């Protein structure tokens, strides 16, 4: 049996609406990628990169170099997301790369000193402007997860669901 990935928007019913999410993510990745080529953006992200256990190694490229690497990566993901509207494998790959991207940026919320102030007294979790900026990435991460799951082979999804059905039916019969 051949396993085939899917293009989320070509699915049945409400899956077609995922086209909106894909193209919004393309615009977001293009926008974020273009911004990385500016000095202001390069200076703004250095605090996140230098404290990240995942991408601090980018500092070997210097201030502008690390931002340029991220910019090229984000523009590349935008291209793959767009191509994913026509290729099932690229649909899955690009959305998985999006998941990885936003998982890393979401981690900045916890790894960048001073972004979050944890307290048992007044406000249990307070964040500054940098934290507010990063907090939105949980939504973008979720969008990429939805696109990825919608791109998985239907046989994979059916096999996961069909395993639970016999157990549920057996328990209902008791």
Secondary structure, DSSP 8 states (H G I E B T S, - for coil): -------GGGSSGGGGGHHHHHHHHHHHHHHHHHHTTSHHHHHHHHHHHHH-TTTGGGGGGHHHHHHHHHHHHHHHHHHHHHHTTT-HHHHHHHHHHHHHHHHHHHHHHHHSTTSEEE-SSS-SEEE-HHHHHHHTHHHHHHHHHHHHHHHS-HHHHHHHHHHHHHHHHHHHH-
